[in-house]
């Protein structure tokens, strides 16, 4: 005597090719989605690290051009009191004489975390201390602990700043702000951290139209990389989700078509709808668990070993191979939930099948174009062609998103018409096939038409 779980397992073994195919496709889908999400996550994180390395925690810079004005204490207090302002660090700027060098770019700063994040020094600077750049240290042949002359005063070198990756070496010195600013001044410009930089920029312009305001998000390096990463993420996400969705849908349909034959026999033997539903749940749970676990393990190997080679081969932006386990589990949980919802839908369909209904599905039923669907598809075709042409003709180089949308719309149109094209081709070639290859070939090709209708 077999229980339902044993019968479900035996049915899986009976359809082992379809079950193995379903497990493999679920594994590939999980692996593709996790790999794509991991690459985007790591690329975004690496870009944020690069931006932080260049600009620190500041969101915008506000002040005056050199020689055109200074920030007064009243203006500083007015800006500091704005609700959108979180932190402010005033900075002075002078061109100073250092030993035998003339016009050395020298900043006067406070010892707060905001300015340290921007210029990447760690020591608190006293009145007679200085931090210098690596190039300036080589030029002056100076090391940490040495004393230099700055505007005819002695300063002790407490730190040497290495040149940031990708930046041009420069002669720069950093001293305490009190060494440069005057009594009635706060500084030449301010580093500002804000909860809403865009809105704060508008408020600062209303306070003083002469203020020069630079948003970190508006810097060319940041804008270019963010736009590129955004387009890349959209392209990868849409195409991989589109491909994996089609793979999963087709394999699940194929699997349930195979299982329907088994359910028809069981229903003929007296199995109840509840028992059929439980059989489907057990079978699909086995397939889904094995596929998801295999996909999770495969994604670890791909991210660790294959992804760097793929990135190098396709010349994509480099990203670390750190495996974000939390994000992977979220992706697995989301896809598992979608698969479970799909299986419940198929369960409801399966338990309503009567034994003779499966035979009726193989009856020749030619596909027919429905008027309203054809109109909608034609509209999509025109929109896709319009987006694609506009994207290709865009001279600014920002047409990638339009090309993506147009390509997806045209791909959908092609996929919609493929079954009809297959049916038309088979119908047109039936008589020539019968004359050339005989009645057996004719019947074999004719049986393809119901399958097109089933798999549409």
DRENDO-1510 file (C-alpha; in Angstrom, 1 decimal, always signed):
<recs>
REC; n; res; u; v; w
REC; 1; UNK; +0.0; +0.0; +0.0 .
REC; 2; UNK; +1.5; +3.3; -1.0 .
REC; 3; UNK; +0.8; +6.7; +0.6 .
REC; 4; UNK; +0.4; +9.9; -1.4 .
REC; 5; UNK; +4.1; +11.0; -0.9 .
REC; 6; UNK; +5.3; +7.6; -2.2 .
REC; 7; UNK; +3.0; +7.8; -5.2 .
REC; 8; UNK; +4.2; +11.4; -5.9 .
REC; 9; UNK; +7.9; +10.3; -5.7 .
REC; 10; UNK; +7.2; +7.4; -8.1 .
REC; 11; UNK; +5.4; +9.8; -10.5 .
REC; 12; UNK; +8.5; +12.0; -10.4 .
REC; 13; UNK; +10.7; +9.1; -11.2 .
REC; 14; UNK; +8.4; +8.1; -14.1 .
REC; 15; UNK; +8.7; +11.6; -15.6 .
REC; 16; UNK; +12.4; +11.9; -14.7 .
REC; 17; UNK; +13.4; +13.7; -17.9 .
REC; 18; UNK; +10.8; +16.4; -17.5 .
REC; 19; UNK; +11.5; +16.7; -13.7 .
REC; 20; UNK; +15.3; +16.9; -14.3 .
REC; 21; UNK; +14.7; +19.5; -17.0 .
REC; 22; UNK; +12.5; +21.6; -14.7 .
REC; 23; UNK; +15.1; +21.4; -11.9 .
REC; 24; UNK; +17.8; +22.4; -14.3 .
REC; 25; UNK; +15.9; +25.4; -15.6 .
REC; 26; UNK; +14.9; +26.6; -12.1 .
REC; 27; UNK; +18.6; +26.3; -11.1 .
REC; 28; UNK; +19.7; +28.3; -14.2 .
REC; 29; UNK; +17.0; +30.9; -13.5 .
REC; 30; UNK; +18.0; +31.3; -9.9 .
REC; 31; UNK; +21.7; +31.4; -10.8 .
REC; 32; UNK; +21.2; +34.1; -13.5 .
REC; 33; UNK; +19.0; +36.4; -11.3 .
REC; 34; UNK; +21.3; +36.1; -8.3 .
REC; 35; UNK; +24.4; +36.7; -10.4 .
REC; 36; UNK; +22.8; +39.8; -12.0 .
REC; 37; UNK; +21.7; +41.1; -8.7 .
REC; 38; UNK; +25.1; +40.5; -7.1 .
REC; 39; UNK; +26.9; +42.2; -9.8 .
REC; 40; UNK; +24.6; +45.3; -9.7 .
REC; 41; UNK; +24.8; +45.4; -5.9 .
REC; 42; UNK; +28.6; +45.2; -5.8 .
REC; 43; UNK; +29.0; +47.7; -8.7 .
REC; 44; UNK; +26.7; +50.1; -6.9 .
REC; 45; UNK; +28.6; +49.7; -3.7 .
REC; 46; UNK; +31.9; +50.1; -5.4 .
REC; 47; UNK; +30.7; +53.3; -7.1 .
REC; 48; UNK; +29.6; +54.7; -3.8 .
REC; 49; UNK; +33.0; +53.9; -2.3 .
REC; 50; UNK; +34.7; +55.7; -5.2 .
REC; 51; UNK; +32.5; +58.7; -4.8 .
REC; 52; UNK; +33.1; +58.7; -1.0 .
REC; 53; UNK; +36.8; +58.4; -1.7 .
REC; 54; UNK; +36.7; +61.5; -3.9 .
REC; 55; UNK; +34.2; +63.7; -2.0 .
REC; 56; UNK; +33.7; +62.2; +1.4 .
REC; 57; UNK; +30.4; +62.7; +3.2 .
REC; 58; UNK; +29.7; +66.1; +1.8 .
REC; 59; UNK; +26.6; +66.5; -0.4 .
REC; 60; UNK; +27.3; +70.0; -1.7 .
REC; 61; UNK; +29.8; +72.8; -1.6 .
REC; 62; UNK; +28.7; +76.4; -1.1 .
REC; 63; UNK; +30.9; +79.6; -1.1 .
REC; 64; UNK; +32.6; +82.1; -3.3 .
REC; 65; UNK; +35.2; +82.0; -6.0 .
REC; 66; UNK; +38.7; +83.0; -4.8 .
REC; 67; UNK; +38.9; +86.8; -4.5 .
REC; 68; UNK; +35.2; +87.5; -4.9 .
REC; 69; UNK; +34.0; +87.4; -1.3 .
REC; 70; UNK; +34.1; +85.6; +2.0 .
REC; 71; UNK; +31.6; +83.9; +4.2 .
REC; 72; UNK; +30.7; +86.1; +7.1 .
REC; 73; UNK; +29.7; +84.9; +10.6 .
REC; 74; UNK; +26.1; +86.0; +10.1 .
REC; 75; UNK; +25.8; +84.2; +6.8 .
REC; 76; UNK; +27.3; +81.1; +8.3 .
REC; 77; UNK; +24.8; +81.1; +11.2 .
REC; 78; UNK; +22.0; +81.7; +8.9 .
REC; 79; UNK; +23.0; +78.6; +6.8 .
REC; 80; UNK; +23.6; +76.5; +9.8 .
REC; 81; UNK; +20.1; +77.2; +11.1 .
REC; 82; UNK; +18.4; +75.8; +8.0 .
REC; 83; UNK; +16.4; +72.6; +8.7 .
REC; 84; UNK; +17.9; +70.7; +5.8 .
REC; 85; UNK; +21.5; +71.3; +6.9 .
REC; 86; UNK; +22.9; +68.4; +9.0 .
REC; 87; UNK; +26.6; +69.3; +9.2 .
REC; 88; UNK; +28.7; +72.3; +8.0 .
REC; 89; UNK; +32.5; +72.6; +7.8 .
REC; 90; UNK; +33.9; +76.1; +6.8 .
REC; 91; UNK; +37.2; +76.2; +4.8 .
REC; 92; UNK; +39.5; +79.0; +4.0 .
REC; 93; UNK; +41.9; +79.1; +1.0 .
REC; 94; UNK; +45.1; +81.0; +0.4 .
REC; 95; UNK; +48.1; +80.7; -1.9 .
REC; 96; UNK; +51.0; +80.6; +0.5 .
REC; 97; UNK; +54.8; +80.6; +0.4 .
REC; 98; UNK; +56.3; +77.3; +1.7 .
REC; 99; UNK; +60.1; +77.1; +2.0 .
REC; 100; UNK; +61.4; +78.0; -1.4 .
REC; 101; UNK; +58.0; +77.4; -3.2 .
REC; 102; UNK; +55.7; +80.2; -4.1 .
REC; 103; UNK; +51.9; +80.0; -4.3 .
REC; 104; UNK; +51.2; +76.7; -2.7 .
REC; 105; UNK; +47.5; +75.8; -2.6 .
REC; 106; UNK; +46.7; +75.9; +1.2 .
REC; 107; UNK; +43.5; +75.1; +2.9 .
REC; 108; UNK; +42.4; +76.2; +6.4 .
REC; 109; UNK; +40.1; +73.6; +8.0 .
REC; 110; UNK; +38.4; +72.7; +11.2 .
REC; 111; UNK; +39.0; +69.4; +12.9 .
REC; 112; UNK; +35.6; +67.9; +12.2 .
REC; 113; UNK; +34.7; +64.5; +10.6 .
REC; 114; UNK; +33.1; +66.1; +7.5 .
REC; 115; UNK; +36.3; +67.8; +6.3 .
REC; 116; UNK; +38.4; +64.8; +7.3 .
REC; 117; UNK; +36.2; +62.6; +5.1 .
REC; 118; UNK; +36.6; +65.1; +2.2 .
REC; 119; UNK; +40.4; +65.5; +2.3 .
REC; 120; UNK; +41.2; +62.1; +3.9 .
REC; 121; UNK; +43.4; +63.2; +6.8 .
REC; 122; UNK; +43.1; +61.7; +10.2 .
REC; 123; UNK; +45.1; +63.9; +12.6 .
REC; 124; UNK; +43.7; +66.9; +14.5 .
REC; 125; UNK; +45.6; +69.9; +13.3 .
REC; 126; UNK; +47.0; +72.3; +15.9 .
REC; 127; UNK; +47.8; +76.0; +15.2 .
REC; 128; UNK; +51.5; +75.2; +14.3 .
REC; 129; UNK; +50.9; +72.0; +12.5 .
REC; 130; UNK; +50.4; +71.1; +8.8 .
REC; 131; UNK; +49.2; +68.2; +6.6 .
REC; 132; UNK; +50.8; +68.1; +3.2 .
REC; 133; UNK; +50.2; +66.1; +0.0 .
REC; 134; UNK; +52.5; +63.4; -1.2 .
REC; 135; UNK; +53.7; +65.4; -4.2 .
REC; 136; UNK; +54.5; +68.4; -2.0 .
REC; 137; UNK; +56.4; +66.1; +0.4 .
REC; 138; UNK; +58.5; +64.8; -2.4 .
REC; 139; UNK; +59.1; +68.4; -3.8 .
REC; 140; UNK; +60.2; +69.7; -0.4 .
REC; 141; UNK; +62.0; +66.4; +0.5 .
REC; 142; UNK; +60.0; +66.4; +3.8 .
REC; 143; UNK; +58.8; +63.6; +6.0 .
REC; 144; UNK; +56.4; +63.4; +9.0 .
REC; 145; UNK; +57.9; +65.2; +12.0 .
REC; 146; UNK; +59.9; +67.6; +10.0 .
REC; 147; UNK; +59.5; +71.4; +10.3 .
REC; 148; UNK; +58.8; +73.6; +7.3 .
REC; 149; UNK; +58.3; +77.4; +6.8 .
REC; 150; UNK; +54.9; +78.6; +5.8 .
REC; 151; UNK; +54.5; +82.3; +5.3 .
REC; 152; UNK; +57.6; +82.7; +7.4 .
REC; 153; UNK; +56.2; +80.7; +10.3 .
REC; 154; UNK; +57.4; +77.3; +11.5 .
REC; 155; UNK; +54.9; +74.4; +11.0 .
REC; 156; UNK; +55.4; +70.7; +12.0 .
REC; 157; UNK; +54.4; +68.1; +9.4 .
REC; 158; UNK; +52.0; +65.7; +11.1 .
REC; 159; UNK; +50.7; +63.7; +8.2 .
REC; 160; UNK; +51.3; +63.2; +4.5 .
REC; 161; UNK; +48.3; +62.5; +2.2 .
REC; 162; UNK; +48.7; +59.9; -0.5 .
REC; 163; UNK; +47.3; +60.8; -4.0 .
REC; 164; UNK; +43.8; +59.4; -4.3 .
REC; 165; UNK; +43.3; +56.7; -7.0 .
REC; 166; UNK; +42.5; +58.3; -10.4 .
REC; 167; UNK; +43.3; +61.9; -9.1 .
REC; 168; UNK; +46.1; +64.1; -10.4 .
REC; 169; UNK; +49.0; +64.7; -8.0 .
REC; 170; UNK; +49.1; +68.3; -6.6 .
REC; 171; UNK; +51.0; +70.5; -4.2 .
REC; 172; UNK; +48.6; +71.1; -1.4 .
REC; 173; UNK; +48.8; +71.9; +2.3 .
REC; 174; UNK; +46.2; +71.8; +5.1 .
REC; 175; UNK; +46.5; +74.0; +8.2 .
REC; 176; UNK; +44.1; +75.0; +11.0 .
REC; 177; UNK; +41.5; +77.5; +9.8 .
REC; 178; UNK; +42.5; +80.1; +12.4 .
REC; 179; UNK; +45.9; +80.3; +10.6 .
REC; 180; UNK; +44.3; +81.7; +7.4 .
REC; 181; UNK; +41.0; +83.3; +8.2 .
REC; 182; UNK; +40.5; +86.8; +9.5 .
REC; 183; UNK; +38.5; +87.8; +12.6 .
REC; 184; UNK; +35.4; +88.9; +10.6 .
REC; 185; UNK; +35.4; +85.8; +8.3 .
REC; 186; UNK; +34.5; +82.2; +8.6 .
REC; 187; UNK; +36.0; +80.9; +5.4 .
REC; 188; UNK; +35.9; +81.0; +1.6 .
REC; 189; UNK; +33.5; +78.1; +1.2 .
REC; 190; UNK; +31.7; +75.4; +3.2 .
REC; 191; UNK; +31.3; +71.7; +2.9 .
REC; 192; UNK; +27.6; +70.8; +3.7 .
REC; 193; UNK; +25.9; +67.5; +4.5 .
REC; 194; UNK; +22.2; +67.7; +3.8 .
REC; 195; UNK; +19.1; +65.5; +3.9 .
REC; 196; UNK; +17.9; +67.0; +0.7 .
REC; 197; UNK; +20.8; +68.6; -1.3 .
REC; 198; UNK; +18.7; +69.7; -4.3 .
REC; 199; UNK; +16.2; +71.6; -2.1 .
REC; 200; UNK; +18.9; +73.1; +0.0 .
REC; 201; UNK; +20.7; +74.4; -3.1 .
REC; 202; UNK; +17.5; +76.4; -3.9 .
REC; 203; UNK; +17.3; +77.8; -0.4 .
REC; 204; UNK; +21.0; +78.9; -0.5 .
REC; 205; UNK; +20.5; +80.6; -3.8 .
REC; 206; UNK; +17.5; +82.5; -2.3 .
REC; 207; UNK; +19.7; +83.6; +0.6 .
REC; 208; UNK; +22.6; +84.9; -1.6 .
REC; 209; UNK; +22.5; +84.7; -5.4 .
REC; 210; UNK; +26.3; +85.3; -5.5 .
REC; 211; UNK; +27.0; +82.0; -3.7 .
REC; 212; UNK; +28.6; +79.3; -5.9 .
REC; 213; UNK; +26.9; +76.0; -5.2 .
REC; 214; UNK; +28.3; +72.7; -6.4 .
REC; 215; UNK; +26.2; +69.5; -5.9 .
REC; 216; UNK; +28.2; +66.2; -5.7 .
REC; 217; UNK; +25.5; +64.5; -7.7 .
REC; 218; UNK; +26.0; +67.1; -10.5 .
REC; 219; UNK; +29.7; +66.4; -10.9 .
REC; 220; UNK; +30.4; +65.0; -14.3 .
REC; 221; UNK; +32.2; +61.9; -12.9 .
REC; 222; UNK; +29.3; +61.0; -10.6 .
REC; 223; UNK; +26.6; +61.8; -13.2 .
REC; 224; UNK; +28.2; +59.8; -15.9 .
REC; 225; UNK; +28.9; +56.7; -13.7 .
REC; 226; UNK; +25.4; +56.8; -12.1 .
REC; 227; UNK; +23.7; +57.0; -15.5 .
REC; 228; UNK; +25.8; +54.3; -17.0 .
REC; 229; UNK; +25.2; +52.0; -14.0 .
REC; 230; UNK; +21.5; +52.8; -14.0 .
REC; 231; UNK; +21.1; +51.9; -17.7 .
REC; 232; UNK; +23.3; +48.8; -17.3 .
REC; 233; UNK; +21.2; +47.7; -14.3 .
REC; 234; UNK; +17.9; +48.2; -16.2 .
REC; 235; UNK; +19.2; +46.3; -19.3 .
REC; 236; UNK; +20.5; +43.4; -17.2 .
REC; 237; UNK; +17.5; +43.2; -15.0 .
REC; 238; UNK; +14.9; +43.3; -17.7 .
REC; 239; UNK; +16.5; +40.9; -20.1 .
REC; 240; UNK; +17.5; +38.3; -17.4 .
REC; 241; UNK; +14.0; +38.5; -15.8 .
REC; 242; UNK; +12.4; +38.3; -19.2 .
REC; 243; UNK; +14.5; +35.3; -20.2 .
REC; 244; UNK; +14.2; +33.5; -16.9 .
REC; 245; UNK; +10.5; +34.2; -16.8 .
REC; 246; UNK; +10.0; +32.6; -20.2 .
REC; 247; UNK; +12.2; +29.6; -19.2 .
REC; 248; UNK; +10.3; +29.0; -16.0 .
REC; 249; UNK; +6.9; +29.4; -17.7 .
REC; 250; UNK; +7.7; +27.1; -20.5 .
REC; 251; UNK; +9.2; +24.4; -18.3 .
REC; 252; UNK; +6.3; +24.5; -15.8 .
REC; 253; UNK; +3.8; +24.3; -18.7 .
REC; 254; UNK; +5.7; +21.3; -20.1 .
REC; 255; UNK; +5.9; +19.6; -16.8 .
REC; 256; UNK; +2.2; +20.0; -16.0 .
REC; 257; UNK; +1.2; +18.8; -19.5 .
REC; 258; UNK; +3.2; +15.6; -18.7 .
REC; 259; UNK; +1.7; +15.3; -15.3 .
REC; 260; UNK; -1.8; +15.7; -16.6 .
REC; 261; UNK; -1.6; +12.3; -18.2 .
REC; 262; UNK; -0.8; +10.8; -14.8 .
REC; 263; UNK; -3.6; +12.7; -13.1 .
REC; 264; UNK; -6.1; +11.6; -15.8 .
REC; 265; UNK; -5.2; +7.9; -15.0 .
REC; 266; UNK; -5.5; +8.6; -11.2 .
REC; 267; UNK; -8.8; +10.3; -11.6 .
REC; 268; UNK; -10.1; +7.4; -13.7 .
REC; 269; UNK; -9.0; +5.1; -10.8 .
REC; 270; UNK; -11.1; +7.1; -8.3 .
REC; 271; UNK; -8.6; +9.6; -6.9 .
REC; 272; UNK; -10.2; +12.7; -5.4 .
REC; 273; UNK; -9.5; +16.3; -6.2 .
REC; 274; UNK; -7.9; +16.8; -2.8 .
REC; 275; UNK; -5.6; +13.8; -3.3 .
REC; 276; UNK; -4.6; +15.1; -6.8 .
REC; 277; UNK; -3.8; +18.5; -5.3 .
REC; 278; UNK; -1.6; +17.0; -2.6 .
REC; 279; UNK; +0.2; +15.0; -5.2 .
REC; 280; UNK; +1.0; +18.1; -7.2 .
REC; 281; UNK; +2.1; +20.0; -4.1 .
REC; 282; UNK; +4.5; +17.2; -3.1 .
REC; 283; UNK; +6.0; +16.9; -6.6 .
REC; 284; UNK; +6.4; +20.6; -7.2 .
REC; 285; UNK; +7.9; +21.1; -3.7 .
REC; 286; UNK; +10.5; +18.5; -4.5 .
REC; 287; UNK; +11.3; +20.1; -7.9 .
REC; 288; UNK; +11.3; +23.6; -6.5 .
REC; 289; UNK; +13.5; +22.9; -3.4 .
REC; 290; UNK; +16.1; +20.9; -5.4 .
REC; 291; UNK; +16.2; +23.6; -8.1 .
REC; 292; UNK; +16.5; +26.5; -5.7 .
REC; 293; UNK; +19.2; +24.9; -3.6 .
REC; 294; UNK; +21.1; +23.9; -6.7 .
REC; 295; UNK; +20.7; +27.4; -8.1 .
REC; 296; UNK; +22.0; +29.0; -4.9 .
REC; 297; UNK; +25.0; +26.8; -4.8 .
REC; 298; UNK; +25.7; +27.4; -8.5 .
REC; 299; UNK; +25.4; +31.2; -8.1 .
REC; 300; UNK; +28.2; +31.1; -5.4 .
REC; 301; UNK; +30.5; +29.4; -7.9 .
REC; 302; UNK; +29.6; +31.7; -10.7 .
REC; 303; UNK; +30.0; +34.9; -8.6 .
REC; 304; UNK; +33.3; +33.7; -7.1 .
REC; 305; UNK; +35.0; +32.3; -10.3 .
REC; 306; UNK; +33.2; +33.0; -13.5 .
REC; 307; UNK; +31.8; +36.6; -13.0 .
REC; 308; UNK; +35.2; +38.3; -13.0 .
REC; 309; UNK; +36.1; +36.7; -16.3 .
REC; 310; UNK; +32.7; +37.6; -17.8 .
REC; 311; UNK; +33.1; +41.2; -16.6 .
REC; 312; UNK; +36.6; +41.4; -18.2 .
REC; 313; UNK; +35.5; +39.7; -21.4 .
REC; 314; UNK; +32.5; +42.1; -21.9 .
REC; 315; UNK; +34.5; +45.1; -20.6 .
REC; 316; UNK; +31.9; +46.0; -18.0 .
REC; 317; UNK; +32.7; +48.2; -15.0 .
REC; 318; UNK; +34.7; +46.1; -12.4 .
REC; 319; UNK; +32.9; +45.0; -9.2 .
REC; 320; UNK; +34.0; +43.0; -6.2 .
REC; 321; UNK; +33.1; +39.3; -6.0 .
REC; 322; UNK; +31.6; +39.6; -2.5 .
REC; 323; UNK; +28.6; +37.3; -2.2 .
REC; 324; UNK; +25.7; +39.2; -0.5 .
REC; 325; UNK; +24.0; +36.3; +1.3 .
REC; 326; UNK; +21.1; +38.4; +2.6 .
REC; 327; UNK; +20.3; +39.7; -0.9 .
REC; 328; UNK; +20.6; +36.2; -2.4 .
REC; 329; UNK; +18.2; +34.8; +0.2 .
REC; 330; UNK; +15.7; +37.6; -0.6 .
REC; 331; UNK; +15.9; +36.8; -4.3 .
REC; 332; UNK; +15.5; +33.1; -3.6 .
REC; 333; UNK; +12.5; +33.8; -1.3 .
REC; 334; UNK; +10.9; +36.0; -3.9 .
REC; 335; UNK; +11.3; +33.6; -6.7 .
REC; 336; UNK; +10.1; +30.7; -4.5 .
REC; 337; UNK; +7.0; +32.7; -3.6 .
REC; 338; UNK; +6.3; +33.3; -7.3 .
REC; 339; UNK; +6.8; +29.7; -8.2 .
REC; 340; UNK; +4.5; +28.6; -5.3 .
REC; 341; UNK; +1.8; +31.0; -6.5 .
REC; 342; UNK; +2.1; +29.6; -10.0 .
REC; 343; UNK; +1.9; +26.0; -8.7 .
REC; 344; UNK; -1.3; +26.8; -6.8 .
REC; 345; UNK; -2.8; +28.2; -9.9 .
REC; 346; UNK; -1.9; +25.0; -11.8 .
REC; 347; UNK; -3.2; +22.9; -8.9 .
REC; 348; UNK; -6.6; +24.6; -9.2 .
REC; 349; UNK; -6.6; +23.9; -13.0 .
REC; 350; UNK; -5.5; +20.3; -12.5 .
REC; 351; UNK; -8.1; +19.2; -10.0 .
REC; 352; UNK; -10.8; +20.4; -12.4 .
REC; 353; UNK; -9.6; +18.2; -15.3 .
REC; 354; UNK; -12.0; +15.4; -16.1 .
REC; 355; UNK; -10.5; +12.2; -17.7 .
REC; 356; UNK; -11.8; +12.9; -21.2 .
REC; 357; UNK; -10.7; +16.6; -21.2 .
REC; 358; UNK; -7.0; +15.8; -21.8 .
REC; 359; UNK; -7.9; +13.9; -25.0 .
REC; 360; UNK; -9.9; +16.9; -26.2 .
REC; 361; UNK; -6.9; +19.2; -25.9 .
REC; 362; UNK; -5.1; +17.3; -28.7 .
REC; 363; UNK; -8.0; +17.9; -31.2 .
REC; 364; UNK; -7.0; +20.1; -34.1 .
REC; 365; UNK; -7.9; +23.6; -33.2 .
REC; 366; UNK; -6.2; +26.2; -35.5 .
REC; 367; UNK; -5.0; +29.4; -34.0 .
REC; 368; UNK; -7.0; +32.5; -35.0 .
REC; 369; UNK; -5.9; +36.2; -34.7 .
REC; 370; UNK; -8.2; +38.1; -32.4 .
REC; 371; UNK; -9.0; +41.6; -33.7 .
REC; 372; UNK; -8.4; +43.5; -30.5 .
REC; 373; UNK; -5.2; +41.7; -29.6 .
REC; 374; UNK; -3.9; +42.3; -33.1 .
REC; 375; UNK; -4.6; +46.1; -32.8 .
REC; 376; UNK; -2.8; +46.2; -29.4 .
REC; 377; UNK; +0.2; +44.3; -30.8 .
REC; 378; UNK; +0.4; +46.6; -33.8 .
REC; 379; UNK; +0.4; +49.6; -31.4 .
REC; 380; UNK; +3.2; +48.0; -29.5 .
REC; 381; UNK; +5.1; +47.4; -32.8 .
REC; 382; UNK; +4.8; +51.1; -33.8 .
REC; 383; UNK; +5.8; +52.3; -30.3 .
REC; 384; UNK; +8.8; +49.9; -30.3 .
REC; 385; UNK; +9.9; +51.0; -33.7 .
REC; 386; UNK; +9.6; +54.7; -32.6 .
REC; 387; UNK; +11.6; +54.1; -29.4 .
REC; 388; UNK; +14.3; +52.2; -31.3 .
REC; 389; UNK; +14.7; +54.7; -34.1 .
REC; 390; UNK; +14.8; +57.7; -31.6 .
REC; 391; UNK; +17.4; +55.9; -29.5 .
REC; 392; UNK; +19.6; +55.1; -32.5 .
REC; 393; UNK; +19.4; +58.7; -33.8 .
REC; 394; UNK; +20.0; +60.3; -30.4 .
REC; 395; UNK; +23.2; +62.3; -30.9 .
REC; 396; UNK; +23.7; +62.9; -27.2 .
REC; 397; UNK; +24.6; +59.3; -26.4 .
REC; 398; UNK; +21.7; +59.0; -23.9 .
REC; 399; UNK; +19.4; +56.8; -26.1 .
REC; 400; UNK; +20.3; +53.5; -24.4 .
REC; 401; UNK; +17.0; +53.4; -22.4 .
REC; 402; UNK; +14.9; +54.1; -25.5 .
REC; 403; UNK; +16.8; +51.4; -27.5 .
REC; 404; UNK; +16.1; +49.0; -24.6 .
REC; 405; UNK; +12.4; +49.8; -24.5 .
REC; 406; UNK; +12.0; +49.6; -28.2 .
REC; 407; UNK; +13.9; +46.3; -28.4 .
REC; 408; UNK; +11.7; +44.7; -25.7 .
REC; 409; UNK; +8.5; +45.9; -27.4 .
REC; 410; UNK; +9.6; +44.5; -30.8 .
REC; 411; UNK; +10.8; +41.2; -29.1 .
REC; 412; UNK; +7.3; +40.8; -27.5 .
REC; 413; UNK; +5.6; +41.4; -30.9 .
REC; 414; UNK; +7.9; +38.8; -32.5 .
REC; 415; UNK; +7.2; +36.3; -29.8 .
REC; 416; UNK; +3.4; +36.9; -30.1 .
REC; 417; UNK; +3.4; +36.2; -33.8 .
REC; 418; UNK; +5.8; +33.2; -33.8 .
REC; 419; UNK; +3.0; +30.5; -33.1 .
REC; 420; UNK; +0.9; +31.9; -35.9 .
REC; 421; UNK; +3.9; +31.9; -38.2 .
REC; 422; UNK; +4.6; +28.3; -37.3 .
REC; 423; UNK; +1.0; +27.3; -38.0 .
REC; 424; UNK; +1.0; +29.1; -41.3 .
REC; 425; UNK; +4.3; +27.5; -42.4 .
REC; 426; UNK; +3.1; +24.0; -41.4 .
REC; 427; UNK; -0.3; +24.4; -43.1 .
REC; 428; UNK; +1.3; +25.6; -46.3 .
REC; 429; UNK; +3.8; +22.7; -46.4 .
REC; 430; UNK; +1.4; +19.9; -45.5 .
REC; 431; UNK; +0.4; +18.9; -49.0 .
REC; 432; UNK; +4.0; +19.2; -50.4 .
REC; 433; UNK; +5.2; +17.0; -47.5 .
REC; 434; UNK; +2.5; +14.4; -48.2 .
REC; 435; UNK; +3.4; +14.2; -51.9 .
REC; 436; UNK; +7.2; +14.0; -51.3 .
REC; 437; UNK; +7.6; +12.1; -48.0 .
REC; 438; UNK; +4.3; +10.2; -47.8 .
REC; 439; UNK; +1.3; +9.9; -45.4 .
REC; 440; UNK; +3.3; +9.1; -42.2 .
REC; 441; UNK; +5.3; +12.4; -42.5 .
REC; 442; UNK; +2.1; +14.3; -43.3 .
REC; 443; UNK; +0.3; +13.0; -40.1 .
REC; 444; UNK; +3.4; +13.7; -38.0 .
REC; 445; UNK; +3.6; +17.3; -39.1 .
REC; 446; UNK; -0.2; +17.7; -38.8 .
REC; 447; UNK; +0.0; +16.6; -35.1 .
REC; 448; UNK; +2.3; +19.6; -34.5 .
REC; 449; UNK; -0.5; +22.1; -34.9 .
REC; 450; UNK; -2.4; +21.1; -31.7 .
REC; 451; UNK; +0.9; +21.3; -29.8 .
REC; 452; UNK; +1.4; +24.8; -31.0 .
REC; 453; UNK; -2.0; +25.7; -29.6 .
REC; 454; UNK; -1.3; +24.0; -26.3 .
REC; 455; UNK; +2.1; +25.7; -25.8 .
REC; 456; UNK; +1.1; +29.1; -27.0 .
</recs>
